[in-house]
Amino acid sequence: MSWSWEYVPDEETVASGAPPAFLAEVEKKADELVRAAEALHLHGATWQGADEGARHAFVAGGFFVYMITPRAELVTIWQVTPDPL
């Protein structure tokens, strides 16, 4: 396995209607989170601890809610919230 990120349940449900520039920032930050999680959890697939739970990440244009699941070597994005205009 190798680390990755994805929208849950899917991109259409989570990101529908969000501005493209904001989504680009979300995806850039998601890539950073994947690299950090991979470095922190070197043996992710054999992780025995609890998941960290939901967290918020703030990016230009808003924020998003995500979770790191070491056993699945996965960062999931559950909600994106662009700043109101």
TIZA-315365 format. One line per field, with one value per residue (C-alpha): x, y, z; residue in three letters; residue number from 1. Coordinates in steps of 0.2 Angstrom, whole numbers, plus 2048, in hexadecimal, padded with zeros to 3 digits. Each point is the difference from the previous one (the first is absolute). Layout:
% residues N
X	(X | ...) $
Y	(Y | ...) $
Z	(Z | ...) $
res	(ala | ...) $
n	(NUM | ...) $
//
This chain:
% residues 85
X	(800 | 805 | 7F8 | 7F3 | 7F1 | 7EE | 7F0 | 7F3 | 7F4 | 805 | 806 | 7EF | 7F8 | 80D | 806 | 7F1 | 7FF | 810 | 80B | 80E | 80E | 7FA | 800 | 811 | 806 | 7F7 | 808 | 811 | 7FE | 7FA | 810 | 80A | 7F6 | 803 | 813 | 800 | 7F5 | 80B | 810 | 7F7 | 7F9 | 80E | 7F7 | 7EE | 7F9 | 805 | 7FA | 7F8 | 7FB | 7F0 | 7FD | 802 | 7EF | 7F9 | 80B | 7FE | 80D | 7FF | 805 | 7FE | 7EE | 7F9 | 803 | 7FC | 7FE | 80B | 805 | 810 | 7FE | 811 | 7FA | 7F9 | 80E | 7F3 | 7FB | 7EE | 7F7 | 7EF | 7FA | 807 | 7FA | 804 | 800 | 7F0 | 802) $
Y	(800 | 812 | 80F | 80A | 80C | 800 | 809 | 7F5 | 7FB | 808 | 810 | 805 | 7FE | 809 | 80E | 804 | 812 | 805 | 80C | 7F8 | 80B | 7FB | 7ED | 802 | 806 | 7F2 | 7F3 | 808 | 7FF | 7EE | 7FB | 808 | 7F7 | 7EF | 803 | 805 | 7F1 | 7F4 | 807 | 7FF | 7EF | 7F6 | 7EF | 807 | 7EF | 7F8 | 80F | 7FA | 810 | 80A | 80C | 812 | 805 | 80F | 80F | 811 | 807 | 812 | 805 | 810 | 802 | 7F5 | 7F0 | 7ED | 7F2 | 7F1 | 7F0 | 7F6 | 7ED | 7F8 | 7EE | 804 | 80C | 80D | 812 | 803 | 810 | 801 | 812 | 810 | 811 | 80F | 811 | 809 | 80E) $
Z	(800 | 7FE | 808 | 7F7 | 803 | 7FA | 802 | 80A | 7FB | 7EF | 7F9 | 7F8 | 811 | 80A | 7F5 | 7F4 | 7FD | 809 | 7F6 | 7F6 | 807 | 812 | 7FB | 7F9 | 811 | 809 | 7F4 | 803 | 813 | 7FE | 7F7 | 80E | 80D | 7F7 | 800 | 813 | 804 | 7F6 | 80A | 811 | 7FD | 7F8 | 802 | 7FE | 7FA | 810 | 80B | 810 | 808 | 7FF | 7F1 | 805 | 7FC | 7F5 | 7FE | 7F8 | 7F3 | 7FB | 7EF | 7F5 | 7FD | 80E | 809 | 7FF | 80C | 7FF | 809 | 7FF | 800 | 802 | 7FD | 7F0 | 7FC | 7FB | 803 | 7FE | 7FD | 806 | 7FE | 7F7 | 805 | 7F6 | 807 | 7FD | 7F3) $
res	(met | ser | trp | ser | trp | glu | tyr | val | pro | asp | glu | glu | thr | val | ala | ser | gly | ala | pro | pro | ala | phe | leu | ala | glu | val | glu | lys | lys | ala | asp | glu | leu | val | arg | ala | ala | glu | ala | leu | his | leu | his | gly | ala | thr | trp | gln | gly | ala | asp | glu | gly | ala | arg | his | ala | phe | val | ala | gly | gly | phe | phe | val | tyr | met | ile | thr | pro | arg | ala | glu | leu | val | thr | ile | trp | gln | val | thr | pro | asp | pro | leu) $
n	(1 | 2 | 3 | 4 | 5 | 6 | 7 | 8 | 9 | 10 | 11 | 12 | 13 | 14 | 15 | 16 | 17 | 18 | 19 | 20 | 21 | 22 | 23 | 24 | 25 | 26 | 27 | 28 | 29 | 30 | 31 | 32 | 33 | 34 | 35 | 36 | 37 | 38 | 39 | 40 | 41 | 42 | 43 | 44 | 45 | 46 | 47 | 48 | 49 | 50 | 51 | 52 | 53 | 54 | 55 | 56 | 57 | 58 | 59 | 60 | 61 | 62 | 63 | 64 | 65 | 66 | 67 | 68 | 69 | 70 | 71 | 72 | 73 | 74 | 75 | 76 | 77 | 78 | 79 | 80 | 81 | 82 | 83 | 84 | 85) $
//
